[in-house]
Amino acid sequence: MPAVAPASTLPRACRQVLCLDDFEALARRHLPRPIHAYISGAVEDNRSLAANRAAFADLAFRPRVLAGVAQRDLGFELFGRRYAAPIGLAPMGISALSAYRGDVVLAQAAQQAGVPAIMSGSSLIRLEEVMAAAPQTWFQAYLPGELAQIDGLLDRVQAAGVQTLVITVDTPVAANRENNVRAGFSTPLKPSLSLAWQGLSHPRWLLGTFLKTLLRHGMPHFENNYATRGAPILSPSVLRDFSDRAHLAWPHLAAIRKRWTGQLVVKGILAAEDASVARDHGADGLIVSNHGGRQLDGAVAPLRVLASIVRAVPGLPVMLDSGVRRGTDAVKALALGARCVFVGRPFNYAAAVAGQAGVAHGIALLREEISRDMAMLGLTRIADITPACIRPVASAADFPLTENHP
């Protein structure tokens, strides 16, 4: 994986971006307020959103010195493939509305960097187009309402060449995203004078993303909820497409496992009991996640339950998303047993402000942070990151580690 590019070779928008959080301020200026709010916000009082970040502060590092760390290898194995770094791009719905051809941009940047990317089922670009551009992309499915529809979607996903299917299980009903309503974002999108003004007052987005999409590809549709094309983003029937998940239960996962011949990952696990059941139903891997704080407000931060879930399913790859922003965050999650971490919002912002080059810069920044942090901890390989590297701060008794610390 290439190092962080010199500032002089970066797109102008990225030259002052020194960490992932820097992309957010740029995106806030670039994007219409409703779209920025859709990406940045969570639900209700944003308690889980804040708790996800706070959890990382409750762990401190325990560095070792004089370990000879001049050569460091961030590579790791997952599902029979070697990746360049233990980071990936989380699935992000409607990213093609914030960045031109956003799903393709994100997938291609990840593949070129040698890290995994998960395409969202709530996407506005056909799965087949993304897989043609980046064949190693994982696909996250929001399951439709009936077994026949699920079978049709699985046939389509398999025909597209997807090898790793991610089933998101934490969205039985629509979340209460009040921030979206207050900012003027809705599903479906509702034309209004306010929305028109937001477009006109953000001309780079209007010309470079929205109008460019309309002229070249027509009105965006939800393309991948079903075996066939879904509703356009302005259609009232969008609500129906997203409202039929409450009945889903473990037998549906068992049925998917019987049909799906590739890797099967379950995303949205927060309880060790559910982790064990998912393994028993044939899951090849788990992603510990609270949907970035976007579903149940007050849901526990994934980092706080990660170790218990890893212990519940020995030998099963466990990954994590929700709240990762720094290399130090990634290292802490790896020390608690995560195989890798996934990051969402910052890469969405990066794609919005600088396209594929912005996403590549974000990946490189995070990769360099992890490499630097490993050196300061006295480590040279990802496998060396263990609970011995960390300890809870005095007030963080809810982080039971598996090794004793002096």
C-alpha positions as CSV (number, residue, x, y, z in Angstrom):
1,M,0.0,0.0,0.0
2,P,1.5,3.4,-0.9
3,A,2.4,5.9,1.7
4,V,0.7,9.2,2.2
5,A,1.3,11.3,-1.0
6,P,3.2,14.5,-0.8
7,A,0.8,17.5,-0.4
8,S,1.9,18.9,-3.7
9,T,0.6,15.9,-5.6
10,L,-2.8,15.7,-3.8
11,P,-6.0,17.3,-5.1
12,R,-6.2,20.9,-3.8
13,A,-9.1,20.0,-1.5
14,C,-7.0,17.4,0.3
15,R,-3.8,19.3,0.9
16,Q,-4.8,20.4,4.4
17,V,-6.3,17.1,5.3
18,L,-4.1,15.6,8.0
19,C,-6.5,13.1,9.5
20,L,-9.9,11.6,8.7
21,D,-11.8,14.1,10.8
22,D,-10.5,16.9,8.5
23,F,-12.7,15.6,5.7
24,E,-15.9,16.4,7.6
25,A,-15.4,20.2,7.7
26,L,-14.7,20.2,4.0
27,A,-17.8,18.1,3.3
28,R,-20.0,20.3,5.4
29,R,-19.2,23.3,3.2
30,H,-19.4,21.3,-0.1
31,L,-22.6,19.4,0.5
32,P,-26.2,20.7,0.8
33,R,-27.3,20.7,4.4
34,P,-29.8,17.9,4.1
35,I,-27.3,15.5,2.6
36,H,-24.5,16.4,5.1
37,A,-27.0,15.8,7.9
38,Y,-28.0,12.4,6.5
39,I,-24.3,11.3,6.6
40,S,-23.2,13.0,9.9
41,G,-26.3,12.5,12.1
42,A,-27.5,9.5,14.0
43,V,-30.8,9.1,15.8
44,E,-32.8,10.8,18.5
45,D,-30.3,12.3,21.1
46,N,-27.1,10.9,19.3
47,R,-26.1,9.1,22.5
48,S,-24.8,6.0,20.7
49,L,-22.9,8.2,18.2
50,A,-21.1,9.9,21.1
51,A,-20.6,6.7,23.1
52,N,-18.9,5.1,20.1
53,R,-16.1,7.6,20.2
54,A,-16.0,7.8,24.0
55,A,-15.3,4.1,24.3
56,F,-11.9,4.3,22.7
57,A,-10.8,6.9,25.2
58,D,-11.3,4.4,28.0
59,L,-8.4,2.3,26.9
60,A,-4.7,3.3,27.3
61,F,-1.6,1.9,25.6
62,R,1.2,0.0,27.3
63,P,4.1,0.5,24.9
64,R,7.3,-1.5,24.9
65,V,10.6,0.0,23.8
66,L,13.9,-0.9,22.0
67,A,12.1,-3.6,20.0
68,G,13.6,-2.9,16.6
69,V,10.6,-1.7,14.6
70,A,12.2,-0.3,11.4
71,Q,10.4,-2.9,9.3
72,R,6.6,-3.2,9.9
73,D,4.0,-5.3,8.1
74,L,0.4,-4.3,8.3
75,G,-0.9,-7.2,6.1
76,F,-3.3,-9.8,7.4
77,E,-5.3,-12.8,6.1
78,L,-9.1,-12.9,6.0
79,F,-11.4,-15.4,4.1
80,G,-8.4,-16.8,2.2
81,R,-7.3,-13.4,0.9
82,R,-4.4,-11.2,2.1
83,Y,-5.1,-7.6,2.6
84,A,-2.6,-4.7,2.9
85,A,-4.0,-3.3,6.2
86,P,-6.6,-4.2,8.8
87,I,-9.0,-1.5,7.8
88,G,-11.9,-1.4,5.4
89,L,-14.7,0.8,4.0
90,A,-18.0,0.3,5.7
91,P,-21.2,0.2,3.7
92,M,-22.7,3.6,3.2
93,G,-26.2,4.0,1.7
94,I,-27.0,6.5,-1.1
95,S,-23.3,7.5,-1.4
96,A,-23.8,8.3,-5.0
97,L,-25.9,11.3,-3.9
98,S,-23.0,12.8,-2.0
99,A,-20.3,11.9,-4.5
100,Y,-20.5,11.4,-8.2
101,R,-20.6,7.6,-8.8
102,G,-19.9,7.3,-5.1
103,D,-20.2,3.5,-4.8
104,V,-17.8,2.9,-7.6
105,V,-15.3,5.5,-6.3
106,L,-15.3,3.9,-2.8
107,A,-14.9,0.4,-4.1
108,Q,-12.1,1.2,-6.6
109,A,-10.1,3.2,-4.0
110,A,-10.3,0.3,-1.6
111,Q,-9.3,-2.3,-4.1
112,Q,-6.4,-0.3,-5.3
113,A,-5.2,0.1,-1.7
114,G,-5.6,-3.6,-1.0
115,V,-8.3,-3.2,1.7
116,P,-11.8,-4.6,1.8
117,A,-14.9,-2.4,1.0
118,I,-18.5,-3.3,1.6
119,M,-21.1,-1.9,-0.9
120,S,-24.4,-0.9,0.7
121,G,-27.7,-2.5,-0.4
122,S,-29.2,1.0,-0.1
123,S,-27.1,2.1,-3.0
124,L,-28.0,4.1,-6.2
125,I,-25.7,2.3,-8.6
126,R,-26.3,-1.2,-9.9
127,L,-24.3,-3.9,-8.1
128,E,-23.1,-5.3,-11.4
129,E,-21.4,-2.0,-12.3
130,V,-19.6,-1.8,-9.0
131,M,-18.4,-5.4,-9.2
132,A,-17.2,-4.8,-12.8
133,A,-15.1,-1.9,-11.6
134,A,-13.9,-3.5,-8.4
135,P,-14.4,-7.3,-8.4
136,Q,-13.3,-7.9,-4.8
137,T,-16.0,-5.8,-3.3
138,W,-18.2,-7.3,-0.6
139,F,-22.0,-6.7,-0.8
140,Q,-24.2,-5.9,2.2
141,A,-27.8,-7.0,1.7
142,Y,-30.9,-5.6,3.4
143,L,-33.1,-8.6,3.1
144,P,-36.5,-8.2,1.3
145,G,-39.7,-9.3,2.7
146,E,-40.3,-12.8,1.4
147,L,-38.2,-16.0,0.9
148,A,-38.8,-15.9,-2.9
149,Q,-37.5,-12.3,-3.0
150,I,-34.5,-13.3,-0.9
151,D,-33.8,-16.1,-3.3
152,G,-34.0,-13.8,-6.3
153,L,-31.6,-11.3,-4.7
154,L,-29.1,-14.0,-3.8
155,D,-29.2,-15.3,-7.4
156,R,-28.5,-11.8,-8.6
157,V,-25.7,-11.2,-6.1
158,Q,-24.0,-14.5,-7.0
159,A,-24.3,-13.9,-10.7
160,A,-22.6,-10.5,-10.2
161,G,-19.5,-12.3,-8.8
162,V,-19.8,-11.3,-5.2
163,Q,-17.8,-13.7,-3.0
164,T,-18.5,-12.1,0.4
165,L,-22.1,-11.4,1.4
166,V,-22.8,-9.3,4.4
167,I,-26.3,-9.6,6.0
168,T,-27.2,-6.6,8.2
169,V,-29.4,-7.6,11.1
170,D,-29.9,-4.5,13.2
171,T,-32.6,-2.8,11.0
172,P,-35.9,-4.5,11.8
173,V,-37.7,-1.2,11.6
174,A,-36.8,2.3,10.4
175,A,-34.8,4.3,12.9
176,N,-36.0,7.6,14.4
177,R,-33.6,10.0,12.5
178,E,-35.0,13.3,13.7
179,N,-31.9,15.1,12.5
180,N,-32.8,14.2,8.9
181,V,-36.2,15.7,9.2
182,R,-34.9,18.9,10.9
183,A,-32.3,19.3,8.1
184,G,-34.8,18.8,5.3
185,F,-33.7,15.3,4.3
186,S,-36.4,12.6,3.8
187,T,-36.8,9.2,2.2
188,P,-38.2,9.6,-0.4
189,L,-36.6,13.0,-1.2
190,K,-39.3,15.7,-1.4
191,P,-38.7,18.6,-3.7
192,S,-39.2,22.0,-2.0
193,L,-38.0,25.5,-2.3
194,S,-35.6,25.0,0.6
195,L,-34.1,21.9,-1.1
196,A,-33.8,23.8,-4.4
197,W,-32.0,26.6,-2.6
198,Q,-29.6,24.2,-0.9
199,G,-28.6,22.9,-4.4
200,L,-28.2,26.3,-5.9
201,S,-26.1,27.5,-2.9
202,H,-23.7,24.5,-3.3
203,P,-22.9,24.8,-7.0
204,R,-19.9,22.4,-7.0
205,W,-22.1,19.6,-5.7
206,L,-25.1,20.6,-7.9
207,L,-23.0,20.6,-11.1
208,G,-20.5,18.0,-10.3
209,T,-22.7,15.4,-8.6
210,F,-26.4,15.8,-8.9
211,L,-26.9,17.3,-12.4
212,K,-24.0,15.2,-13.8
213,T,-25.7,12.1,-12.5
214,L,-29.1,13.1,-14.0
215,L,-27.6,13.9,-17.4
216,R,-25.5,10.8,-17.7
217,H,-27.5,8.2,-15.8
218,G,-31.0,9.6,-15.2
219,M,-32.9,9.8,-11.9
220,P,-31.2,7.7,-9.2
221,H,-33.1,4.6,-8.1
222,F,-32.5,2.3,-5.2
223,E,-30.9,-0.4,-7.4
224,N,-30.0,-3.3,-5.1
225,N,-32.8,-4.0,-2.6
226,Y,-34.3,-6.7,-4.8
227,A,-33.4,-8.9,-7.8
228,T,-35.0,-6.1,-9.9
229,R,-34.6,-2.4,-9.9
230,G,-36.1,-0.5,-7.0
231,A,-37.9,2.8,-6.7
232,P,-36.5,6.2,-7.7
233,I,-35.4,8.4,-4.8
234,L,-38.4,10.7,-5.3
235,S,-41.0,7.9,-5.3
236,P,-43.3,7.4,-2.3
237,S,-42.9,3.6,-2.8
238,V,-39.4,3.9,-1.4
239,L,-40.9,3.6,2.1
240,R,-42.5,0.3,1.2
241,D,-39.2,-1.0,0.1
242,F,-37.6,-0.3,3.4
243,S,-40.5,-1.4,5.7
244,D,-40.7,-5.1,5.4
245,R,-37.9,-6.4,7.6
246,A,-39.5,-6.7,11.0
247,H,-40.4,-10.4,10.4
248,L,-36.9,-11.5,9.7
249,A,-35.6,-14.2,12.1
250,W,-32.8,-16.8,12.4
251,P,-34.5,-19.3,10.0
252,H,-34.0,-16.8,7.2
253,L,-30.3,-16.8,7.9
254,A,-30.3,-20.6,7.9
255,A,-32.1,-20.5,4.5
256,I,-29.5,-18.1,3.1
257,R,-26.7,-20.3,4.3
258,K,-28.1,-23.3,2.4
259,R,-28.1,-21.3,-0.8
260,W,-25.1,-19.1,-0.5
261,T,-21.8,-20.7,-1.5
262,G,-19.5,-17.8,-0.7
263,Q,-18.4,-16.2,2.6
264,L,-21.3,-15.1,4.8
265,V,-20.8,-12.3,7.3
266,V,-23.4,-11.1,9.8
267,K,-23.3,-7.4,10.6
268,G,-24.9,-5.7,13.6
269,I,-24.1,-8.1,16.4
270,L,-23.8,-6.6,19.9
271,A,-24.5,-9.6,22.2
272,A,-22.3,-12.7,22.7
273,E,-25.4,-14.8,22.7
274,D,-26.3,-13.7,19.2
275,A,-22.7,-14.2,18.1
276,S,-23.0,-17.9,19.1
277,V,-26.3,-18.3,17.3
278,A,-25.0,-16.7,14.1
279,R,-22.0,-19.1,14.2
280,D,-24.3,-22.0,14.7
281,H,-26.4,-20.9,11.7
282,G,-23.3,-20.9,9.4
283,A,-21.8,-17.4,9.6
284,D,-18.2,-17.3,8.4
285,G,-17.6,-14.0,10.2
286,L,-19.2,-11.2,12.3
287,I,-19.1,-7.5,12.4
288,V,-19.7,-6.0,15.8
289,S,-21.6,-2.8,15.1
290,N,-24.4,-0.5,16.2
291,H,-24.8,0.9,12.7
292,G,-22.6,3.9,13.5
293,G,-25.2,5.0,16.2
294,R,-27.9,5.2,13.5
295,Q,-30.4,2.7,14.7
296,L,-31.2,2.3,18.5
297,D,-30.1,5.3,20.4
298,G,-28.4,4.1,23.6
299,A,-27.2,0.9,22.1
300,V,-23.9,-0.2,23.6
301,A,-20.7,0.9,21.9
302,P,-19.3,-2.1,19.9
303,L,-15.8,-1.7,21.4
304,R,-17.2,-2.4,24.9
305,V,-18.6,-5.8,23.9
306,L,-16.0,-6.8,21.4
307,A,-13.9,-8.9,23.7
308,S,-16.9,-10.9,25.0
309,I,-18.0,-11.6,21.5
310,V,-14.6,-12.7,20.4
311,R,-14.5,-15.1,23.4
312,A,-18.0,-16.5,22.5
313,V,-16.9,-17.6,19.0
314,P,-13.3,-18.8,19.2
315,G,-11.8,-19.1,15.7
316,L,-14.5,-17.1,13.9
317,P,-13.3,-13.8,12.4
318,V,-14.8,-10.9,14.3
319,M,-14.6,-7.4,12.9
320,L,-15.8,-4.0,14.2
321,D,-17.3,-0.8,12.9
322,S,-18.8,2.3,14.5
323,G,-16.7,5.2,15.8
324,V,-13.2,4.3,14.3
325,R,-11.5,7.5,13.3
326,R,-7.8,7.1,14.2
327,G,-5.1,4.5,13.8
328,T,-5.1,4.3,17.6
329,D,-8.8,3.3,17.5
330,A,-8.0,0.5,15.1
331,V,-5.1,-0.7,17.2
332,K,-7.3,-0.8,20.3
333,A,-10.0,-2.8,18.5
334,L,-7.3,-5.2,17.2
335,A,-5.9,-5.7,20.7
336,L,-9.4,-6.7,21.9
337,G,-9.6,-9.4,19.2
338,A,-11.0,-7.7,16.1
339,R,-9.5,-9.1,12.8
340,C,-10.0,-5.7,11.2
341,V,-12.1,-2.5,11.5
342,F,-14.4,-0.7,9.1
343,V,-14.8,3.0,8.7
344,G,-17.8,4.8,7.2
345,R,-18.6,8.5,7.4
346,P,-15.0,9.9,6.8
347,F,-14.6,8.0,3.5
348,N,-18.0,9.2,2.4
349,Y,-16.9,12.8,3.1
350,A,-13.6,12.1,1.3
351,A,-15.4,10.9,-1.8
352,A,-17.7,13.9,-1.8
353,V,-14.9,16.5,-1.7
354,A,-12.2,14.8,-3.8
355,G,-13.5,11.7,-5.4
356,Q,-11.4,8.6,-5.6
357,A,-8.2,10.5,-4.8
358,G,-9.8,11.8,-1.6
359,V,-10.7,8.2,-0.5
360,A,-7.2,7.0,-1.4
361,H,-5.7,9.8,0.7
362,G,-7.9,8.9,3.7
363,I,-7.0,5.2,3.5
364,A,-3.3,6.2,3.3
365,L,-3.6,8.5,6.3
366,L,-5.2,5.8,8.4
367,R,-2.7,3.2,7.3
368,E,0.2,5.4,8.2
369,E,-1.3,6.2,11.6
370,I,-1.5,2.4,12.4
371,S,2.0,1.8,11.2
372,R,3.3,4.7,13.4
373,D,1.3,3.5,16.4
374,M,2.7,0.0,16.0
375,A,6.3,1.3,16.0
376,M,5.6,3.3,19.2
377,L,4.1,0.3,20.8
378,G,7.2,-1.8,19.9
379,L,5.3,-4.0,17.4
380,T,6.2,-5.1,13.8
381,R,3.2,-7.3,12.8
382,I,-0.5,-7.1,13.1
383,A,-0.4,-10.5,14.9
384,D,1.7,-8.8,17.6
385,I,-1.3,-6.6,18.7
386,T,-2.7,-8.3,21.7
387,P,-4.4,-7.4,25.0
388,A,-0.9,-6.9,26.4
389,C,-0.7,-3.6,24.5
390,I,-3.6,-2.0,26.3
391,R,-5.2,-1.5,29.7
392,P,-8.3,0.2,30.9
393,V,-8.0,3.7,32.3
394,A,-9.0,3.9,36.0
395,S,-12.7,4.5,35.3
396,A,-13.2,1.9,32.6
397,A,-14.0,-1.3,34.6
398,D,-16.2,-2.6,31.7
399,F,-13.2,-3.6,29.6
400,P,-12.2,-7.0,31.0
401,L,-9.0,-8.0,29.3
402,T,-7.8,-11.6,28.8
403,E,-4.3,-11.1,30.1
404,N,-3.0,-9.8,33.4
405,H,-1.2,-6.5,33.4
406,P,1.4,-5.3,35.9
